[in-house]
Amino acid sequence: MSAVALTRELHRVPSTTLLARLIGIELGGVARRCARLIGLGRPALRSLEQLAAPDTTICREATEFARRREFPTVFNHSVRSYLFGVAVGEHLGIAVDRELLYLAAILHDIGLCAEYAGPGSFEVRGAAVAHEFLCGAGLASERADRVHEAVARHATVGLAHRGPPELALIHFGAGVDVIGYHAEDVAPETRAAIVARYPRLDFKRAFGELLRNEAERDPQCHIAGLVQLGFMRRMALAPFAE
C-alpha cells in the first residue's frame, strides 16, 4: 500500500487565487534581489562537481529513460532544474536526498512527451509514468511515491515550496530555469556554468509552445491557468538569452 495519498488529479486553479500566489512570489523575488544588490545573502559559487547527481544505478537508468523520450531541449532543462535546485537548496540550507531530487528533476516533464499525451494535467500524467518506471526499476515504493508527488506538484505555485525538500527544490530549480524564480539564490558564475554544460537550445520558445499546446488540449488542466495569466511573457523575462 502507498505510504502517501498520491495525487491523481490536478485541476486549473481559479484565476484570482493563482494571481494572488503569483504576486506573492514576485514580491518575494523583488525583496531578495534588492538584498543581493546591497550585498546581503549573496550565494556562494558552486562548481558542477559540487552539484553533481549521485552516481547510482537508478539515476543512470532514469537519465536514459528520459533521454530516449524527451526532446533535447526538455532533457537539458530537466538536468538544469536538478542542478539549480541543489544550488538553491545549498544556499537556503535545505537538506535533501539528492537521489530523490535527481529522479524527480530528470522525470518532472516526462508528461510532455508525445507518447504520454492525453487529457488532464501533464504533471500528473508524468508522475504516473515516473512512478511506474521507478517501481519497475526496483526503487522502493515509498521512495517512488515521493518522486511521484514531487513530479505531480512541482508547478503548484504558492504551495510547492512548503512541501518536502525534494518537492520544494524541484519547484525552485525548475523555477530558476523557466522564469528566473530564485535565480538570485544561485551565483551568476554557477548559472553560467550550468547553461554552458547543458545548453538551453531555444528553450523559451520551444517550452512555451509545449505549454500552450497543453492548455489548448485541455483548458481545465493545471498549466492552463498560468498560461492564461501571461506565463509566456514571464518566461521571456527569465535571466537567460533563450
TORKOL-4160 file (C-alpha; in steps of 0.2 Angstrom, whole numbers, padded with zeros to 4 digits, m for minus):
242
<pt num="1" X="0000" Y="0000" Z="0000"/>
<pt num="2" X="0006" Y="0018" Z="m0004"/>
<pt num="3" X="0014" Y="0027" Z="0011"/>
<pt num="4" X="0006" Y="0043" Z="0005"/>
<pt num="5" X="m0010" Y="0048" Z="m0004"/>
<pt num="6" X="m0004" Y="0050" Z="m0022"/>
<pt num="7" X="m0010" Y="0065" Z="m0032"/>
<pt num="8" X="m0021" Y="0058" Z="m0046"/>
<pt num="9" X="m0029" Y="0074" Z="m0052"/>
<pt num="10" X="m0023" Y="0092" Z="m0053"/>
<pt num="11" X="m0035" Y="0105" Z="m0060"/>
<pt num="12" X="m0034" Y="0123" Z="m0065"/>
<pt num="13" X="m0033" Y="0135" Z="m0051"/>
<pt num="14" X="m0046" Y="0149" Z="m0051"/>
<pt num="15" X="m0038" Y="0165" Z="m0058"/>
<pt num="16" X="m0040" Y="0176" Z="m0043"/>
<pt num="17" X="m0031" Y="0163" Z="m0032"/>
<pt num="18" X="m0017" Y="0160" Z="m0044"/>
<pt num="19" X="m0014" Y="0179" Z="m0047"/>
<pt num="20" X="m0013" Y="0181" Z="m0028"/>
<pt num="21" X="0000" Y="0167" Z="m0027"/>
<pt num="22" X="0010" Y="0174" Z="m0042"/>
<pt num="23" X="0010" Y="0192" Z="m0034"/>
<pt num="24" X="0017" Y="0184" Z="m0018"/>
<pt num="25" X="0031" Y="0176" Z="m0026"/>
<pt num="26" X="0035" Y="0191" Z="m0037"/>
<pt num="27" X="0036" Y="0202" Z="m0021"/>
<pt num="28" X="0047" Y="0189" Z="m0013"/>
<pt num="29" X="0059" Y="0189" Z="m0028"/>
<pt num="30" X="0060" Y="0208" Z="m0028"/>
<pt num="31" X="0065" Y="0208" Z="m0009"/>
<pt num="32" X="0078" Y="0195" Z="m0012"/>
<pt num="33" X="0085" Y="0204" Z="m0027"/>
<pt num="34" X="0086" Y="0221" Z="m0018"/>
<pt num="35" X="0095" Y="0212" Z="m0004"/>
<pt num="36" X="0108" Y="0204" Z="m0016"/>
<pt num="37" X="0111" Y="0222" Z="m0023"/>
<pt num="38" X="0117" Y="0228" Z="m0007"/>
<pt num="39" X="0127" Y="0213" Z="m0003"/>
<pt num="40" X="0115" Y="0203" Z="0008"/>
<pt num="41" X="0114" Y="0185" Z="0007"/>
<pt num="42" X="0124" Y="0183" Z="m0009"/>
<pt num="43" X="0125" Y="0164" Z="m0014"/>
<pt num="44" X="0142" Y="0156" Z="m0014"/>
<pt num="45" X="0150" Y="0150" Z="m0030"/>
<pt num="46" X="0146" Y="0131" Z="m0033"/>
<pt num="47" X="0155" Y="0120" Z="m0046"/>
<pt num="48" X="0146" Y="0107" Z="m0056"/>
<pt num="49" X="0156" Y="0094" Z="m0047"/>
<pt num="50" X="0149" Y="0100" Z="m0030"/>
<pt num="51" X="0131" Y="0099" Z="m0038"/>
<pt num="52" X="0133" Y="0083" Z="m0046"/>
<pt num="53" X="0119" Y="0069" Z="m0046"/>
<pt num="54" X="0123" Y="0053" Z="m0036"/>
<pt num="55" X="0131" Y="0040" Z="m0047"/>
<pt num="56" X="0118" Y="0027" Z="m0043"/>
<pt num="57" X="0111" Y="0014" Z="m0055"/>
<pt num="58" X="0093" Y="0021" Z="m0053"/>
<pt num="59" X="0099" Y="0038" Z="m0058"/>
<pt num="60" X="0108" Y="0032" Z="m0073"/>
<pt num="61" X="0093" Y="0022" Z="m0079"/>
<pt num="62" X="0081" Y="0037" Z="m0076"/>
<pt num="63" X="0093" Y="0048" Z="m0086"/>
<pt num="64" X="0092" Y="0036" Z="m0101"/>
<pt num="65" X="0074" Y="0033" Z="m0099"/>
<pt num="66" X="0071" Y="0052" Z="m0101"/>
<pt num="67" X="0085" Y="0055" Z="m0114"/>
<pt num="68" X="0076" Y="0042" Z="m0125"/>
<pt num="69" X="0059" Y="0050" Z="m0124"/>
<pt num="70" X="0062" Y="0069" Z="m0122"/>
<pt num="71" X="0067" Y="0082" Z="m0135"/>
<pt num="72" X="0085" Y="0088" Z="m0131"/>
<pt num="73" X="0078" Y="0105" Z="m0126"/>
<pt num="74" X="0067" Y="0097" Z="m0112"/>
<pt num="75" X="0080" Y="0085" Z="m0107"/>
<pt num="76" X="0093" Y="0098" Z="m0104"/>
<pt num="77" X="0080" Y="0108" Z="m0094"/>
<pt num="78" X="0077" Y="0093" Z="m0083"/>
<pt num="79" X="0096" Y="0092" Z="m0079"/>
<pt num="80" X="0097" Y="0111" Z="m0076"/>
<pt num="81" X="0082" Y="0110" Z="m0065"/>
<pt num="82" X="0091" Y="0097" Z="m0054"/>
<pt num="83" X="0107" Y="0107" Z="m0053"/>
<pt num="84" X="0099" Y="0124" Z="m0050"/>
<pt num="85" X="0088" Y="0115" Z="m0037"/>
<pt num="86" X="0103" Y="0109" Z="m0027"/>
<pt num="87" X="0112" Y="0126" Z="m0028"/>
<pt num="88" X="0096" Y="0134" Z="m0021"/>
<pt num="89" X="0095" Y="0121" Z="m0008"/>
<pt num="90" X="0113" Y="0124" Z="m0003"/>
<pt num="91" X="0111" Y="0142" Z="m0002"/>
<pt num="92" X="0095" Y="0141" Z="0009"/>
<pt num="93" X="0101" Y="0127" Z="0020"/>
<pt num="94" X="0088" Y="0114" Z="0014"/>
<pt num="95" X="0094" Y="0097" Z="0016"/>
<pt num="96" X="0088" Y="0085" Z="0003"/>
<pt num="97" X="0090" Y="0067" Z="m0003"/>
<pt num="98" X="0099" Y="0071" Z="m0019"/>
<pt num="99" X="0094" Y="0054" Z="m0027"/>
<pt num="100" X="0076" Y="0058" Z="m0025"/>
<pt num="101" X="0078" Y="0076" Z="m0031"/>
<pt num="102" X="0088" Y="0070" Z="m0046"/>
<pt num="103" X="0074" Y="0057" Z="m0050"/>
<pt num="104" X="0061" Y="0070" Z="m0048"/>
<pt num="105" X="0070" Y="0083" Z="m0059"/>
<pt num="106" X="0075" Y="0071" Z="m0073"/>
<pt num="107" X="0057" Y="0065" Z="m0075"/>
<pt num="108" X="0047" Y="0080" Z="m0070"/>
<pt num="109" X="0042" Y="0085" Z="m0088"/>
<pt num="110" X="0041" Y="0067" Z="m0095"/>
<pt num="111" X="0022" Y="0070" Z="m0096"/>
<pt num="112" X="0025" Y="0082" Z="m0110"/>
<pt num="113" X="0032" Y="0069" Z="m0122"/>
<pt num="114" X="0020" Y="0065" Z="m0136"/>
<pt num="115" X="0018" Y="0047" Z="m0131"/>
<pt num="116" X="0011" Y="0052" Z="m0115"/>
<pt num="117" X="m0001" Y="0065" Z="m0122"/>
<pt num="118" X="m0019" Y="0065" Z="m0116"/>
<pt num="119" X="m0032" Y="0074" Z="m0106"/>
<pt num="120" X="m0029" Y="0081" Z="m0089"/>
<pt num="121" X="m0013" Y="0089" Z="m0082"/>
<pt num="122" X="0004" Y="0084" Z="m0089"/>
<pt num="123" X="0012" Y="0084" Z="m0072"/>
<pt num="124" X="0000" Y="0070" Z="m0066"/>
<pt num="125" X="0002" Y="0060" Z="m0082"/>
<pt num="126" X="0021" Y="0062" Z="m0079"/>
<pt num="127" X="0020" Y="0057" Z="m0061"/>
<pt num="128" X="0011" Y="0041" Z="m0065"/>
<pt num="129" X="0024" Y="0037" Z="m0079"/>
<pt num="130" X="0039" Y="0041" Z="m0067"/>
<pt num="131" X="0031" Y="0030" Z="m0053"/>
<pt num="132" X="0028" Y="0015" Z="m0064"/>
<pt num="133" X="0046" Y="0016" Z="m0071"/>
<pt num="134" X="0054" Y="0018" Z="m0055"/>
<pt num="135" X="0045" Y="0004" Z="m0046"/>
<pt num="136" X="0049" Y="m0007" Z="m0061"/>
<pt num="137" X="0067" Y="m0002" Z="m0060"/>
<pt num="138" X="0067" Y="m0008" Z="m0042"/>
<pt num="139" X="0066" Y="0008" Z="m0032"/>
<pt num="140" X="0057" Y="0006" Z="m0015"/>
<pt num="141" X="0039" Y="0010" Z="m0016"/>
<pt num="142" X="0040" Y="0024" Z="m0003"/>
<pt num="143" X="0054" Y="0032" Z="m0012"/>
<pt num="144" X="0044" Y="0031" Z="m0029"/>
<pt num="145" X="0029" Y="0038" Z="m0020"/>
<pt num="146" X="0039" Y="0054" Z="m0015"/>
<pt num="147" X="0046" Y="0056" Z="m0033"/>
<pt num="148" X="0028" Y="0054" Z="m0039"/>
<pt num="149" X="0022" Y="0068" Z="m0028"/>
<pt num="150" X="0037" Y="0080" Z="m0032"/>
<pt num="151" X="0033" Y="0077" Z="m0051"/>
<pt num="152" X="0014" Y="0079" Z="m0049"/>
<pt num="153" X="0015" Y="0095" Z="m0039"/>
<pt num="154" X="0031" Y="0103" Z="m0045"/>
<pt num="155" X="0022" Y="0118" Z="m0053"/>
<pt num="156" X="0009" Y="0121" Z="m0039"/>
<pt num="157" X="0014" Y="0140" Z="m0037"/>
<pt num="158" X="0012" Y="0146" Z="m0019"/>
<pt num="159" X="0011" Y="0128" Z="m0012"/>
<pt num="160" X="0026" Y="0118" Z="m0018"/>
<pt num="161" X="0039" Y="0127" Z="m0008"/>
<pt num="162" X="0030" Y="0122" Z="0008"/>
<pt num="163" X="0032" Y="0103" Z="0003"/>
<pt num="164" X="0045" Y="0090" Z="0007"/>
<pt num="165" X="0063" Y="0095" Z="0002"/>
<pt num="166" X="0063" Y="0086" Z="m0015"/>
<pt num="167" X="0047" Y="0095" Z="m0020"/>
<pt num="168" X="0052" Y="0112" Z="m0014"/>
<pt num="169" X="0069" Y="0111" Z="m0023"/>
<pt num="170" X="0062" Y="0104" Z="m0040"/>
<pt num="171" X="0050" Y="0118" Z="m0039"/>
<pt num="172" X="0064" Y="0131" Z="m0036"/>
<pt num="173" X="0076" Y="0123" Z="m0048"/>
<pt num="174" X="0063" Y="0122" Z="m0062"/>
<pt num="175" X="0058" Y="0140" Z="m0057"/>
<pt num="176" X="0075" Y="0146" Z="m0059"/>
<pt num="177" X="0076" Y="0139" Z="m0077"/>
<pt num="178" X="0059" Y="0144" Z="m0083"/>
<pt num="179" X="0056" Y="0161" Z="m0076"/>
<pt num="180" X="0071" Y="0165" Z="m0065"/>
<pt num="181" X="0062" Y="0162" Z="m0049"/>
<pt num="182" X="0075" Y="0161" Z="m0035"/>
<pt num="183" X="0089" Y="0164" Z="m0048"/>
<pt num="184" X="0096" Y="0177" Z="m0036"/>
<pt num="185" X="0100" Y="0162" Z="m0025"/>
<pt num="186" X="0112" Y="0154" Z="m0037"/>
<pt num="187" X="0128" Y="0163" Z="m0041"/>
<pt num="188" X="0129" Y="0170" Z="m0058"/>
<pt num="189" X="0145" Y="0160" Z="m0062"/>
<pt num="190" X="0136" Y="0145" Z="m0057"/>
<pt num="191" X="0121" Y="0148" Z="m0068"/>
<pt num="192" X="0133" Y="0152" Z="m0082"/>
<pt num="193" X="0142" Y="0135" Z="m0080"/>
<pt num="194" X="0126" Y="0125" Z="m0079"/>
<pt num="195" X="0120" Y="0133" Z="m0095"/>
<pt num="196" X="0136" Y="0131" Z="m0104"/>
<pt num="197" X="0136" Y="0112" Z="m0099"/>
<pt num="198" X="0118" Y="0110" Z="m0103"/>
<pt num="199" X="0113" Y="0122" Z="m0117"/>
<pt num="200" X="0095" Y="0130" Z="m0117"/>
<pt num="201" X="0093" Y="0126" Z="m0136"/>
<pt num="202" X="0079" Y="0139" Z="m0139"/>
<pt num="203" X="0071" Y="0134" Z="m0123"/>
<pt num="204" X="0059" Y="0149" Z="m0120"/>
<pt num="205" X="0051" Y="0147" Z="m0137"/>
<pt num="206" X="0051" Y="0128" Z="m0138"/>
<pt num="207" X="0045" Y="0125" Z="m0120"/>
<pt num="208" X="0032" Y="0139" Z="m0121"/>
<pt num="209" X="0025" Y="0130" Z="m0136"/>
<pt num="210" X="0023" Y="0114" Z="m0127"/>
<pt num="211" X="0014" Y="0123" Z="m0113"/>
<pt num="212" X="0002" Y="0132" Z="m0124"/>
<pt num="213" X="m0002" Y="0115" Z="m0133"/>
<pt num="214" X="m0006" Y="0108" Z="m0116"/>
<pt num="215" X="m0018" Y="0122" Z="m0112"/>
<pt num="216" X="m0026" Y="0121" Z="m0128"/>
<pt num="217" X="m0028" Y="0102" Z="m0127"/>
<pt num="218" X="m0037" Y="0103" Z="m0110"/>
<pt num="219" X="m0042" Y="0121" Z="m0104"/>
<pt num="220" X="m0045" Y="0114" Z="m0087"/>
<pt num="221" X="m0028" Y="0107" Z="m0084"/>
<pt num="222" X="m0017" Y="0114" Z="m0071"/>
<pt num="223" X="m0005" Y="0124" Z="m0083"/>
<pt num="224" X="m0019" Y="0132" Z="m0092"/>
<pt num="225" X="m0022" Y="0144" Z="m0078"/>
<pt num="226" X="m0004" Y="0150" Z="m0079"/>
<pt num="227" X="m0004" Y="0151" Z="m0097"/>
<pt num="228" X="m0020" Y="0162" Z="m0097"/>
<pt num="229" X="m0011" Y="0174" Z="m0084"/>
<pt num="230" X="0003" Y="0178" Z="m0096"/>
<pt num="231" X="0016" Y="0164" Z="m0090"/>
<pt num="232" X="0024" Y="0165" Z="m0108"/>
<pt num="233" X="0028" Y="0184" Z="m0105"/>
<pt num="234" X="0036" Y="0180" Z="m0088"/>
<pt num="235" X="0046" Y="0166" Z="m0096"/>
<pt num="236" X="0053" Y="0179" Z="m0109"/>
<pt num="237" X="0060" Y="0189" Z="m0094"/>
<pt num="238" X="0070" Y="0175" Z="m0087"/>
<pt num="239" X="0088" Y="0180" Z="m0085"/>
<pt num="240" X="0094" Y="0169" Z="m0100"/>
<pt num="241" X="0096" Y="0173" Z="m0118"/>
<pt num="242" X="0085" Y="0159" Z="m0124"/>
